[in-house]
Amino acid sequence: MIADPPDDVLTAARAVTGGGPKSSRPWRMARDHSHLVVELDLGLRRKTVFTLRHGETVPDSVVKHTLLGSKQR
């Protein structure tokens, strides 16, 4: 769980969620050699997962999970 994510991740999260997630919700992040994977808990069993190249602010891929299923954009 990340309390204070980096600025590039915050910018990407705002673009993905249309304004940014609530700060009280947990963030989970993992990184590999080329990407950062971020999971945002939006409440009511909704989650958004996106990948972000290191140093960029535009996500490579976004998957939204809800009770009705998953949707990639």
N, CA, C and O atoms as a Tripos MOL2 file, in Angstrom:
@<TRIPOS>MOLECULE
protein
  292   291    73     0     0
PROTEIN
NO_CHARGES

@<TRIPOS>ATOM
      1 N           0.8460   -1.1620    0.0000 N.3       1 MET1
      2 CA          0.0000    0.0000    0.0000 C.3       1 MET1
      3 C           0.9000    1.2360    0.0000 C.2       1 MET1
      4 O           1.8650    1.3060    0.7610 O.2       1 MET1
      5 N           0.5820    2.2070   -0.8550 N.am      2 ILE2
      6 CA          1.3920    3.4040   -0.9920 C.3       2 ILE2
      7 C           0.5980    4.5970   -0.4770 C.2       2 ILE2
      8 O          -0.5150    4.8510   -0.9390 O.2       2 ILE2
      9 N           1.1600    5.3230    0.4690 N.am      3 ALA3
     10 CA          0.4650    6.4720    1.0360 C.3       3 ALA3
     11 C           0.6160    7.7120    0.1610 C.2       3 ALA3
     12 O          -0.3270    8.4920    0.0270 O.2       3 ALA3
     13 N           1.7920    7.9010   -0.4360 N.am      4 ASP4
     14 CA          2.0540    9.0990   -1.2210 C.3       4 ASP4
     15 C           2.7410    8.7100   -2.5290 C.2       4 ASP4
     16 O           3.9700    8.6710   -2.5900 O.2       4 ASP4
     17 N           1.9580    8.4200   -3.5850 N.am      5 PRO5
     18 CA          2.5490    7.9990   -4.8550 C.3       5 PRO5
     19 C           3.3100    9.1370   -5.5340 C.2       5 PRO5
     20 O           3.0340   10.3070   -5.2670 O.2       5 PRO5
     21 N           4.2580    8.8120   -6.4030 N.am      6 PRO6
     22 CA          5.0130    9.8380   -7.1330 C.3       6 PRO6
     23 C           4.1010   10.6770   -8.0410 C.2       6 PRO6
     24 O           3.0000   10.2500   -8.3900 O.2       6 PRO6
     25 N           4.5700   11.8690   -8.4150 N.am      7 ASP7
     26 CA          3.7740   12.8010   -9.2200 C.3       7 ASP7
     27 C           3.3750   12.2410  -10.5720 C.2       7 ASP7
     28 O           2.2530   12.4740  -11.0210 O.2       7 ASP7
     29 N           4.2730   11.4980  -11.2430 N.am      8 ASP8
     30 CA          3.9190   10.9530  -12.5580 C.3       8 ASP8
     31 C           2.7980    9.9180  -12.4430 C.2       8 ASP8
     32 O           1.9730    9.7950  -13.3480 O.2       8 ASP8
     33 N           2.7650    9.1790  -11.3420 N.am      9 VAL9
     34 CA          1.6930    8.2040  -11.1120 C.3       9 VAL9
     35 C           0.3850    8.9240  -10.8060 C.2       9 VAL9
     36 O          -0.6730    8.4980  -11.2680 O.2       9 VAL9
     37 N           0.4420   10.0020  -10.0380 N.am     10 LEU10
     38 CA         -0.7630   10.7810   -9.7520 C.3      10 LEU10
     39 C          -1.3630   11.3710  -11.0230 C.2      10 LEU10
     40 O          -2.5820   11.3630  -11.1980 O.2      10 LEU10
     41 N          -0.5170   11.8800  -11.9060 N.am     11 THR11
     42 CA         -0.9870   12.4430  -13.1700 C.3      11 THR11
     43 C          -1.6710   11.3820  -14.0150 C.2      11 THR11
     44 O          -2.7340   11.6280  -14.5840 O.2      11 THR11
     45 N          -1.0680   10.2070  -14.1000 N.am     12 ALA12
     46 CA         -1.6680    9.1090  -14.8670 C.3      12 ALA12
     47 C          -2.9820    8.6560  -14.2310 C.2      12 ALA12
     48 O          -3.9400    8.3580  -14.9450 O.2      12 ALA12
     49 N          -3.0390    8.5990  -12.9120 N.am     13 ALA13
     50 CA         -4.2690    8.1810  -12.2230 C.3      13 ALA13
     51 C          -5.3970    9.1670  -12.4690 C.2      13 ALA13
     52 O          -6.5490    8.7620  -12.6220 O.2      13 ALA13
     53 N          -5.0840   10.4490  -12.5080 N.am     14 ARG14
     54 CA         -6.1150   11.4560  -12.8020 C.3      14 ARG14
     55 C          -6.6560   11.2680  -14.2110 C.2      14 ARG14
     56 O          -7.8580   11.4050  -14.4370 O.2      14 ARG14
     57 N          -5.7850   10.9570  -15.1570 N.am     15 ALA15
     58 CA         -6.2200   10.7360  -16.5370 C.3      15 ALA15
     59 C          -7.0990    9.4890  -16.6440 C.2      15 ALA15
     60 O          -8.0640    9.4730  -17.4070 O.2      15 ALA15
     61 N          -6.7740    8.4670  -15.8970 N.am     16 VAL16
     62 CA         -7.5070    7.1960  -15.9640 C.3      16 VAL16
     63 C          -8.8660    7.2960  -15.2850 C.2      16 VAL16
     64 O          -9.8570    6.7820  -15.8020 O.2      16 VAL16
     65 N          -8.9190    7.9560  -14.1270 N.am     17 THR17
     66 CA        -10.1520    7.9780  -13.3410 C.3      17 THR17
     67 C         -10.9710    9.2360  -13.5390 C.2      17 THR17
     68 O         -12.0760    9.3350  -13.0060 O.2      17 THR17
     69 N         -10.4660   10.1930  -14.2850 N.am     18 GLY18
     70 CA        -11.2110   11.4240  -14.5090 C.3      18 GLY18
     71 C         -11.2210   12.3440  -13.3120 C.2      18 GLY18
     72 O         -12.2460   12.9620  -13.0270 O.2      18 GLY18
     73 N         -10.1260   12.4540  -12.6110 N.am     19 GLY19
     74 CA        -10.0640   13.3630  -11.4730 C.3      19 GLY19
     75 C          -9.2580   12.8280  -10.3150 C.2      19 GLY19
     76 O          -8.9990   13.5570   -9.3570 O.2      19 GLY19
     77 N          -8.8620   11.5940  -10.3760 N.am     20 GLY20
     78 CA         -8.0350   11.0230   -9.3280 C.3      20 GLY20
     79 C          -8.8330   10.2960   -8.2780 C.2      20 GLY20
     80 O          -9.9510   10.6950   -7.9520 O.2      20 GLY20
     81 N          -8.2730    9.2380   -7.7490 N.am     21 PRO21
     82 CA         -8.9510    8.4600   -6.7100 C.3      21 PRO21
     83 C          -8.9130    9.1920   -5.3740 C.2      21 PRO21
     84 O          -8.0940   10.0880   -5.1670 O.2      21 PRO21
     85 N          -9.7980    8.8060   -4.4810 N.am     22 LYS22
     86 CA         -9.8110    9.3830   -3.1480 C.3      22 LYS22
     87 C          -8.5450    8.9480   -2.4070 C.2      22 LYS22
     88 O          -8.1050    7.8030   -2.5180 O.2      22 LYS22
     89 N          -7.9810    9.8700   -1.6610 N.am     23 SER23
     90 CA         -6.7200    9.5740   -0.9800 C.3      23 SER23
     91 C          -6.8780    8.5180    0.1070 C.2      23 SER23
     92 O          -5.8900    7.8960    0.4980 O.2      23 SER23
     93 N          -8.1010    8.2970    0.6090 N.am     24 SER24
     94 CA         -8.2920    7.3170    1.6780 C.3      24 SER24
     95 C          -8.2710    5.8760    1.1540 C.2      24 SER24
     96 O          -8.1750    4.9330    1.9390 O.2      24 SER24
     97 N          -8.3600    5.7080   -0.1610 N.am     25 ARG25
     98 CA         -8.3420    4.3730   -0.7590 C.3      25 ARG25
     99 C          -6.9040    3.9170   -0.9610 C.2      25 ARG25
    100 O          -6.0300    4.7260   -1.2740 O.2      25 ARG25
    101 N          -6.6590    2.6240   -0.7840 N.am     26 PRO26
    102 CA         -5.2900    2.1300   -0.9340 C.3      26 PRO26
    103 C          -4.8220    2.0560   -2.3990 C.2      26 PRO26
    104 O          -5.6090    1.7980   -3.3090 O.2      26 PRO26
    105 N          -3.5590    2.2820   -2.5850 N.am     27 TRP27
    106 CA         -2.8720    2.1220   -3.8680 C.3      27 TRP27
    107 C          -1.9400    0.9380   -3.7090 C.2      27 TRP27
    108 O          -1.3500    0.7440   -2.6460 O.2      27 TRP27
    109 N          -1.8060    0.1490   -4.7570 N.am     28 ARG28
    110 CA         -0.7950   -0.9050   -4.7650 C.3      28 ARG28
    111 C           0.0330   -0.7080   -6.0190 C.2      28 ARG28
    112 O          -0.5100   -0.4900   -7.1020 O.2      28 ARG28
    113 N           1.3360   -0.7850   -5.8730 N.am     29 MET29
    114 CA          2.2310   -0.5790   -7.0120 C.3      29 MET29
    115 C           3.3130   -1.6420   -7.0050 C.2      29 MET29
    116 O           3.7810   -2.0810   -5.9540 O.2      29 MET29
    117 N           3.6960   -2.0400   -8.2040 N.am     30 ALA30
    118 CA          4.8180   -2.9580   -8.3910 C.3      30 ALA30
    119 C           5.5630   -2.4990   -9.6310 C.2      30 ALA30
    120 O           4.9690   -1.9040  -10.5300 O.2      30 ALA30
    121 N           6.8440   -2.7670   -9.6860 N.am     31 ARG31
    122 CA          7.6180   -2.3450  -10.8450 C.3      31 ARG31
    123 C           8.4860   -3.4790  -11.3580 C.2      31 ARG31
    124 O           8.9160   -4.3600  -10.6130 O.2      31 ARG31
    125 N           8.7270   -3.4220  -12.6630 N.am     32 ASP32
    126 CA          9.6860   -4.3310  -13.2670 C.3      32 ASP32
    127 C          10.7010   -3.4790  -14.0130 C.2      32 ASP32
    128 O          10.8340   -2.2890  -13.7310 O.2      32 ASP32
    129 N          11.4170   -4.0710  -14.9600 N.am     33 HIS33
    130 CA         12.4870   -3.3320  -15.6200 C.3      33 HIS33
    131 C          11.9850   -2.2090  -16.5290 C.2      33 HIS33
    132 O          12.7450   -1.2840  -16.8160 O.2      33 HIS33
    133 N          10.7360   -2.2570  -16.9930 N.am     34 SER34
    134 CA         10.2670   -1.2280  -17.9260 C.3      34 SER34
    135 C           8.9730   -0.5300  -17.5070 C.2      34 SER34
    136 O           8.6890    0.5620  -17.9990 O.2      34 SER34
    137 N           8.1890   -1.1220  -16.6230 N.am     35 HIS35
    138 CA          6.8820   -0.5690  -16.2900 C.3      35 HIS35
    139 C           6.6400   -0.5240  -14.7830 C.2      35 HIS35
    140 O           7.2970   -1.1970  -13.9900 O.2      35 HIS35
    141 N           5.6730    0.2950  -14.4400 N.am     36 LEU36
    142 CA          5.1160    0.3440  -13.1000 C.3      36 LEU36
    143 C           3.6600   -0.0850  -13.2340 C.2      36 LEU36
    144 O           2.9390    0.4420  -14.0810 O.2      36 LEU36
    145 N           3.2200   -1.0260  -12.4170 N.am     37 VAL37
    146 CA          1.8390   -1.4950  -12.4310 C.3      37 VAL37
    147 C           1.1590   -0.9200  -11.1940 C.2      37 VAL37
    148 O           1.6280   -1.1060  -10.0710 O.2      37 VAL37
    149 N           0.0410   -0.2130  -11.4170 N.am     38 VAL38
    150 CA         -0.6530    0.4650  -10.3300 C.3      38 VAL38
    151 C          -2.0780   -0.0620  -10.2450 C.2      38 VAL38
    152 O          -2.7800   -0.1430  -11.2540 O.2      38 VAL38
    153 N          -2.5040   -0.4200   -9.0320 N.am     39 GLU39
    154 CA         -3.8810   -0.8370   -8.7970 C.3      39 GLU39
    155 C          -4.5280    0.1770   -7.8640 C.2      39 GLU39
    156 O          -4.0280    0.4420   -6.7710 O.2      39 GLU39
    157 N          -5.6470    0.7390   -8.3130 N.am     40 LEU40
    158 CA         -6.3910    1.7110   -7.5230 C.3      40 LEU40
    159 C          -7.6860    1.0830   -7.0470 C.2      40 LEU40
    160 O          -8.4320    0.5230   -7.8500 O.2      40 LEU40
    161 N          -7.9640    1.1660   -5.7590 N.am     41 ASP41
    162 CA         -9.2270    0.6910   -5.2020 C.3      41 ASP41
    163 C         -10.1890    1.8600   -5.2120 C.2      41 ASP41
    164 O          -9.9850    2.8400   -4.4950 O.2      41 ASP41
    165 N         -11.2420    1.7670   -6.0220 N.am     42 LEU42
    166 CA        -12.2090    2.8560   -6.1630 C.3      42 LEU42
    167 C         -13.4450    2.6580   -5.3010 C.2      42 LEU42
    168 O         -14.3830    3.4520   -5.3780 O.2      42 LEU42
    169 N         -13.4600    1.6180   -4.4860 N.am     43 GLY43
    170 CA        -14.5950    1.3520   -3.6030 C.3      43 GLY43
    171 C         -15.6850    0.5590   -4.3010 C.2      43 GLY43
    172 O         -15.7060    0.4590   -5.5270 O.2      43 GLY43
    173 N         -16.5930   -0.0040   -3.5090 N.am     44 LEU44
    174 CA        -17.7020   -0.8080   -4.0210 C.3      44 LEU44
    175 C         -17.2290   -1.8880   -4.9930 C.2      44 LEU44
    176 O         -17.8530   -2.1250   -6.0280 O.2      44 LEU44
    177 N         -16.1340   -2.5270   -4.6480 N.am     45 ARG45
    178 CA        -15.5440   -3.6130   -5.4460 C.3      45 ARG45
    179 C         -15.1340   -3.1760   -6.8510 C.2      45 ARG45
    180 O         -15.0920   -3.9960   -7.7690 O.2      45 ARG45
    181 N         -14.8360   -1.9050   -7.0180 N.am     46 ARG46
    182 CA        -14.3270   -1.4080   -8.2970 C.3      46 ARG46
    183 C         -12.8370   -1.1640   -8.1550 C.2      46 ARG46
    184 O         -12.3830   -0.5710   -7.1770 O.2      46 ARG46
    185 N         -12.0850   -1.6230   -9.1340 N.am     47 LYS47
    186 CA        -10.6470   -1.4100   -9.1580 C.3      47 LYS47
    187 C         -10.2340   -1.0300  -10.5660 C.2      47 LYS47
    188 O         -10.8440   -1.4610  -11.5450 O.2      47 LYS47
    189 N          -9.1950   -0.2230  -10.6560 N.am     48 THR48
    190 CA         -8.5970    0.1200  -11.9360 C.3      48 THR48
    191 C          -7.1270   -0.2380  -11.8510 C.2      48 THR48
    192 O          -6.4440    0.1180  -10.8910 O.2      48 THR48
    193 N          -6.6450   -0.9470  -12.8650 N.am     49 VAL49
    194 CA         -5.2410   -1.3350  -12.9290 C.3      49 VAL49
    195 C          -4.6800   -0.7350  -14.2140 C.2      49 VAL49
    196 O          -5.2580   -0.8900  -15.2890 O.2      49 VAL49
    197 N          -3.5310   -0.0400  -14.0870 N.am     50 PHE50
    198 CA         -2.8930    0.4990  -15.2850 C.3      50 PHE50
    199 C          -1.3930    0.3040  -15.2160 C.2      50 PHE50
    200 O          -0.8050    0.1980  -14.1400 O.2      50 PHE50
    201 N          -0.7840    0.2590  -16.4050 N.am     51 THR51
    202 CA          0.6700    0.1510  -16.5010 C.3      51 THR51
    203 C           1.2070    1.4710  -17.0140 C.2      51 THR51
    204 O           0.5830    2.1430  -17.8350 O.2      51 THR51
    205 N           2.3710    1.8230  -16.5160 N.am     52 LEU52
    206 CA          2.9810    3.1020  -16.8220 C.3      52 LEU52
    207 C           4.4730    2.8810  -17.0320 C.2      52 LEU52
    208 O           5.1490    2.3220  -16.1690 O.2      52 LEU52
    209 N           4.9850    3.3200  -18.1800 N.am     53 ARG53
    210 CA          6.4370    3.2350  -18.3940 C.3      53 ARG53
    211 C           7.1290    4.1860  -17.4270 C.2      53 ARG53
    212 O           6.5840    5.2380  -17.0900 O.2      53 ARG53
    213 N           8.3090    3.8250  -16.9880 N.am     54 HIS54
    214 CA          9.0550    4.6420  -16.0370 C.3      54 HIS54
    215 C           9.3020    6.0370  -16.6090 C.2      54 HIS54
    216 O           9.8010    6.1790  -17.7250 O.2      54 HIS54
    217 N           8.9460    7.0670  -15.8300 N.am     55 GLY55
    218 CA          9.1780    8.4460  -16.2220 C.3      55 GLY55
    219 C           8.1010    9.0520  -17.1010 C.2      55 GLY55
    220 O           8.2150   10.2220  -17.4680 O.2      55 GLY55
    221 N           7.0570    8.3100  -17.4580 N.am     56 GLU56
    222 CA          5.9880    8.8430  -18.2960 C.3      56 GLU56
    223 C           4.7410    9.0960  -17.4640 C.2      56 GLU56
    224 O           4.6230    8.6070  -16.3400 O.2      56 GLU56
    225 N           3.8050    9.8700  -18.0270 N.am     57 THR57
    226 CA          2.5770   10.1860  -17.3030 C.3      57 THR57
    227 C           1.3330    9.6880  -18.0260 C.2      57 THR57
    228 O           0.2170    9.9080  -17.5560 O.2      57 THR57
    229 N           1.5120    9.0140  -19.1720 N.am     58 VAL58
    230 CA          0.3940    8.4700  -19.9410 C.3      58 VAL58
    231 C           0.4320    6.9450  -19.8240 C.2      58 VAL58
    232 O           1.4370    6.3320  -20.1830 O.2      58 VAL58
    233 N          -0.6350    6.3240  -19.3320 N.am     59 PRO59
    234 CA         -0.6400    4.8680  -19.1600 C.3      59 PRO59
    235 C          -0.5470    4.1140  -20.4860 C.2      59 PRO59
    236 O          -1.0990    4.5530  -21.4950 O.2      59 PRO59
    237 N           0.1530    2.9800  -20.4780 N.am     60 ASP60
    238 CA          0.2220    2.0910  -21.6430 C.3      60 ASP60
    239 C          -1.0610    1.2970  -21.8010 C.2      60 ASP60
    240 O          -1.5880    1.1710  -22.9060 O.2      60 ASP60
    241 N          -1.5640    0.7630  -20.6970 N.am     61 SER61
    242 CA         -2.8120    0.0020  -20.7490 C.3      61 SER61
    243 C          -3.6000    0.2480  -19.4730 C.2      61 SER61
    244 O          -3.0390    0.5380  -18.4160 O.2      61 SER61
    245 N          -4.9290    0.1230  -19.6010 N.am     62 VAL62
    246 CA         -5.8330    0.3500  -18.4740 C.3      62 VAL62
    247 C          -6.8730   -0.7570  -18.4770 C.2      62 VAL62
    248 O          -7.4590   -1.0590  -19.5170 O.2      62 VAL62
    249 N          -7.1060   -1.3680  -17.3110 N.am     63 VAL63
    250 CA         -8.1610   -2.3620  -17.1570 C.3      63 VAL63
    251 C          -8.9960   -1.9510  -15.9580 C.2      63 VAL63
    252 O          -8.4770   -1.7380  -14.8630 O.2      63 VAL63
    253 N         -10.3140   -1.8420  -16.1860 N.am     64 LYS64
    254 CA        -11.2390   -1.4920  -15.1090 C.3      64 LYS64
    255 C         -12.0160   -2.7350  -14.7130 C.2      64 LYS64
    256 O         -12.5820   -3.4170  -15.5680 O.2      64 LYS64
    257 N         -12.0450   -3.0330  -13.4120 N.am     65 HIS65
    258 CA        -12.7320   -4.2010  -12.8700 C.3      65 HIS65
    259 C         -13.9370   -3.7290  -12.0530 C.2      65 HIS65
    260 O         -13.8010   -2.8620  -11.1900 O.2      65 HIS65
    261 N         -15.1190   -4.3020  -12.3250 N.am     66 THR66
    262 CA        -16.3300   -4.0050  -11.5690 C.3      66 THR66
    263 C         -17.0370   -5.3170  -11.2500 C.2      66 THR66
    264 O         -16.5450   -6.3940  -11.5880 O.2      66 THR66
    265 N         -18.1750   -5.2230  -10.6070 N.am     67 LEU67
    266 CA        -18.9660   -6.4200  -10.3330 C.3      67 LEU67
    267 C         -19.4680   -7.0700  -11.6230 C.2      67 LEU67
    268 O         -19.7400   -8.2700  -11.6590 O.2      67 LEU67
    269 N         -19.5850   -6.2750  -12.6660 N.am     68 LEU68
    270 CA        -20.1060   -6.7970  -13.9440 C.3      68 LEU68
    271 C         -19.0230   -7.3880  -14.8360 C.2      68 LEU68
    272 O         -19.3360   -7.9390  -15.8920 O.2      68 LEU68
    273 N         -17.7720   -7.2900  -14.4440 N.am     69 GLY69
    274 CA        -16.6840   -7.8440  -15.2370 C.3      69 GLY69
    275 C         -15.5600   -6.8550  -15.4180 C.2      69 GLY69
    276 O         -15.5030   -5.8290  -14.7400 O.2      69 GLY69
    277 N         -14.6600   -7.1680  -16.3460 N.am     70 SER70
    278 CA        -13.4860   -6.3540  -16.6100 C.3      70 SER70
    279 C         -13.5830   -5.7440  -18.0070 C.2      70 SER70
    280 O         -14.1780   -6.3200  -18.9170 O.2      70 SER70
    281 N         -12.9860   -4.5730  -18.1470 N.am     71 LYS71
    282 CA        -12.9990   -3.8910  -19.4280 C.3      71 LYS71
    283 C         -11.6360   -3.2580  -19.6610 C.2      71 LYS71
    284 O         -11.1470   -2.4890  -18.8340 O.2      71 LYS71
    285 N         -11.0330   -3.5870  -20.7870 N.am     72 GLN72
    286 CA         -9.7250   -3.0150  -21.1230 C.3      72 GLN72
    287 C          -9.9250   -1.8690  -22.1030 C.2      72 GLN72
    288 O         -10.7480   -1.9510  -23.0150 O.2      72 GLN72
    289 N          -9.1630   -0.8040  -21.9040 N.am     73 ARG73
    290 CA         -9.2250    0.3040  -22.8590 C.3      73 ARG73
    291 C          -7.8580    0.7660  -23.2320 C.2      73 ARG73
    292 O          -7.7160    1.6940  -24.0280 O.2      73 ARG73
@<TRIPOS>BOND
     1     1     2 1
     2     2     3 1
     3     3     4 2
     4     3     5 am
     5     5     6 1
     6     6     7 1
     7     7     8 2
     8     7     9 am
     9     9    10 1
    10    10    11 1
    11    11    12 2
    12    11    13 am
    13    13    14 1
    14    14    15 1
    15    15    16 2
    16    15    17 am
    17    17    18 1
    18    18    19 1
    19    19    20 2
    20    19    21 am
    21    21    22 1
    22    22    23 1
    23    23    24 2
    24    23    25 am
    25    25    26 1
    26    26    27 1
    27    27    28 2
    28    27    29 am
    29    29    30 1
    30    30    31 1
    31    31    32 2
    32    31    33 am
    33    33    34 1
    34    34    35 1
    35    35    36 2
    36    35    37 am
    37    37    38 1
    38    38    39 1
    39    39    40 2
    40    39    41 am
    41    41    42 1
    42    42    43 1
    43    43    44 2
    44    43    45 am
    45    45    46 1
    46    46    47 1
    47    47    48 2
    48    47    49 am
    49    49    50 1
    50    50    51 1
    51    51    52 2
    52    51    53 am
    53    53    54 1
    54    54    55 1
    55    55    56 2
    56    55    57 am
    57    57    58 1
    58    58    59 1
    59    59    60 2
    60    59    61 am
    61    61    62 1
    62    62    63 1
    63    63    64 2
    64    63    65 am
    65    65    66 1
    66    66    67 1
    67    67    68 2
    68    67    69 am
    69    69    70 1
    70    70    71 1
    71    71    72 2
    72    71    73 am
    73    73    74 1
    74    74    75 1
    75    75    76 2
    76    75    77 am
    77    77    78 1
    78    78    79 1
    79    79    80 2
    80    79    81 am
    81    81    82 1
    82    82    83 1
    83    83    84 2
    84    83    85 am
    85    85    86 1
    86    86    87 1
    87    87    88 2
    88    87    89 am
    89    89    90 1
    90    90    91 1
    91    91    92 2
    92    91    93 am
    93    93    94 1
    94    94    95 1
    95    95    96 2
    96    95    97 am
    97    97    98 1
    98    98    99 1
    99    99   100 2
   100    99   101 am
   101   101   102 1
   102   102   103 1
   103   103   104 2
   104   103   105 am
   105   105   106 1
   106   106   107 1
   107   107   108 2
   108   107   109 am
   109   109   110 1
   110   110   111 1
   111   111   112 2
   112   111   113 am
   113   113   114 1
   114   114   115 1
   115   115   116 2
   116   115   117 am
   117   117   118 1
   118   118   119 1
   119   119   120 2
   120   119   121 am
   121   121   122 1
   122   122   123 1
   123   123   124 2
   124   123   125 am
   125   125   126 1
   126   126   127 1
   127   127   128 2
   128   127   129 am
   129   129   130 1
   130   130   131 1
   131   131   132 2
   132   131   133 am
   133   133   134 1
   134   134   135 1
   135   135   136 2
   136   135   137 am
   137   137   138 1
   138   138   139 1
   139   139   140 2
   140   139   141 am
   141   141   142 1
   142   142   143 1
   143   143   144 2
   144   143   145 am
   145   145   146 1
   146   146   147 1
   147   147   148 2
   148   147   149 am
   149   149   150 1
   150   150   151 1
   151   151   152 2
   152   151   153 am
   153   153   154 1
   154   154   155 1
   155   155   156 2
   156   155   157 am
   157   157   158 1
   158   158   159 1
   159   159   160 2
   160   159   161 am
   161   161   162 1
   162   162   163 1
   163   163   164 2
   164   163   165 am
   165   165   166 1
   166   166   167 1
   167   167   168 2
   168   167   169 am
   169   169   170 1
   170   170   171 1
   171   171   172 2
   172   171   173 am
   173   173   174 1
   174   174   175 1
   175   175   176 2
   176   175   177 am
   177   177   178 1
   178   178   179 1
   179   179   180 2
   180   179   181 am
   181   181   182 1
   182   182   183 1
   183   183   184 2
   184   183   185 am
   185   185   186 1
   186   186   187 1
   187   187   188 2
   188   187   189 am
   189   189   190 1
   190   190   191 1
   191   191   192 2
   192   191   193 am
   193   193   194 1
   194   194   195 1
   195   195   196 2
   196   195   197 am
   197   197   198 1
   198   198   199 1
   199   199   200 2
   200   199   201 am
   201   201   202 1
   202   202   203 1
   203   203   204 2
   204   203   205 am
   205   205   206 1
   206   206   207 1
   207   207   208 2
   208   207   209 am
   209   209   210 1
   210   210   211 1
   211   211   212 2
   212   211   213 am
   213   213   214 1
   214   214   215 1
   215   215   216 2
   216   215   217 am
   217   217   218 1
   218   218   219 1
   219   219   220 2
   220   219   221 am
   221   221   222 1
   222   222   223 1
   223   223   224 2
   224   223   225 am
   225   225   226 1
   226   226   227 1
   227   227   228 2
   228   227   229 am
   229   229   230 1
   230   230   231 1
   231   231   232 2
   232   231   233 am
   233   233   234 1
   234   234   235 1
   235   235   236 2
   236   235   237 am
   237   237   238 1
   238   238   239 1
   239   239   240 2
   240   239   241 am
   241   241   242 1
   242   242   243 1
   243   243   244 2
   244   243   245 am
   245   245   246 1
   246   246   247 1
   247   247   248 2
   248   247   249 am
   249   249   250 1
   250   250   251 1
   251   251   252 2
   252   251   253 am
   253   253   254 1
   254   254   255 1
   255   255   256 2
   256   255   257 am
   257   257   258 1
   258   258   259 1
   259   259   260 2
   260   259   261 am
   261   261   262 1
   262   262   263 1
   263   263   264 2
   264   263   265 am
   265   265   266 1
   266   266   267 1
   267   267   268 2
   268   267   269 am
   269   269   270 1
   270   270   271 1
   271   271   272 2
   272   271   273 am
   273   273   274 1
   274   274   275 1
   275   275   276 2
   276   275   277 am
   277   277   278 1
   278   278   279 1
   279   279   280 2
   280   279   281 am
   281   281   282 1
   282   282   283 1
   283   283   284 2
   284   283   285 am
   285   285   286 1
   286   286   287 1
   287   287   288 2
   288   287   289 am
   289   289   290 1
   290   290   291 1
   291   291   292 2
@<TRIPOS>SUBSTRUCTURE
     1 MET1         2 RESIDUE 1 A MET
     2 ILE2         6 RESIDUE 1 A ILE
     3 ALA3        10 RESIDUE 1 A ALA
     4 ASP4        14 RESIDUE 1 A ASP
     5 PRO5        18 RESIDUE 1 A PRO
     6 PRO6        22 RESIDUE 1 A PRO
     7 ASP7        26 RESIDUE 1 A ASP
     8 ASP8        30 RESIDUE 1 A ASP
     9 VAL9        34 RESIDUE 1 A VAL
    10 LEU10       38 RESIDUE 1 A LEU
    11 THR11       42 RESIDUE 1 A THR
    12 ALA12       46 RESIDUE 1 A ALA
    13 ALA13       50 RESIDUE 1 A ALA
    14 ARG14       54 RESIDUE 1 A ARG
    15 ALA15       58 RESIDUE 1 A ALA
    16 VAL16       62 RESIDUE 1 A VAL
    17 THR17       66 RESIDUE 1 A THR
    18 GLY18       70 RESIDUE 1 A GLY
    19 GLY19       74 RESIDUE 1 A GLY
    20 GLY20       78 RESIDUE 1 A GLY
    21 PRO21       82 RESIDUE 1 A PRO
    22 LYS22       86 RESIDUE 1 A LYS
    23 SER23       90 RESIDUE 1 A SER
    24 SER24       94 RESIDUE 1 A SER
    25 ARG25       98 RESIDUE 1 A ARG
    26 PRO26      102 RESIDUE 1 A PRO
    27 TRP27      106 RESIDUE 1 A TRP
    28 ARG28      110 RESIDUE 1 A ARG
    29 MET29      114 RESIDUE 1 A MET
    30 ALA30      118 RESIDUE 1 A ALA
    31 ARG31      122 RESIDUE 1 A ARG
    32 ASP32      126 RESIDUE 1 A ASP
    33 HIS33      130 RESIDUE 1 A HIS
    34 SER34      134 RESIDUE 1 A SER
    35 HIS35      138 RESIDUE 1 A HIS
    36 LEU36      142 RESIDUE 1 A LEU
    37 VAL37      146 RESIDUE 1 A VAL
    38 VAL38      150 RESIDUE 1 A VAL
    39 GLU39      154 RESIDUE 1 A GLU
    40 LEU40      158 RESIDUE 1 A LEU
    41 ASP41      162 RESIDUE 1 A ASP
    42 LEU42      166 RESIDUE 1 A LEU
    43 GLY43      170 RESIDUE 1 A GLY
    44 LEU44      174 RESIDUE 1 A LEU
    45 ARG45      178 RESIDUE 1 A ARG
    46 ARG46      182 RESIDUE 1 A ARG
    47 LYS47      186 RESIDUE 1 A LYS
    48 THR48      190 RESIDUE 1 A THR
    49 VAL49      194 RESIDUE 1 A VAL
    50 PHE50      198 RESIDUE 1 A PHE
    51 THR51      202 RESIDUE 1 A THR
    52 LEU52      206 RESIDUE 1 A LEU
    53 ARG53      210 RESIDUE 1 A ARG
    54 HIS54      214 RESIDUE 1 A HIS
    55 GLY55      218 RESIDUE 1 A GLY
    56 GLU56      222 RESIDUE 1 A GLU
    57 THR57      226 RESIDUE 1 A THR
    58 VAL58      230 RESIDUE 1 A VAL
    59 PRO59      234 RESIDUE 1 A PRO
    60 ASP60      238 RESIDUE 1 A ASP
    61 SER61      242 RESIDUE 1 A SER
    62 VAL62      246 RESIDUE 1 A VAL
    63 VAL63      250 RESIDUE 1 A VAL
    64 LYS64      254 RESIDUE 1 A LYS
    65 HIS65      258 RESIDUE 1 A HIS
    66 THR66      262 RESIDUE 1 A THR
    67 LEU67      266 RESIDUE 1 A LEU
    68 LEU68      270 RESIDUE 1 A LEU
    69 GLY69      274 RESIDUE 1 A GLY
    70 SER70      278 RESIDUE 1 A SER
    71 LYS71      282 RESIDUE 1 A LYS
    72 GLN72      286 RESIDUE 1 A GLN
    73 ARG73      290 RESIDUE 1 A ARG
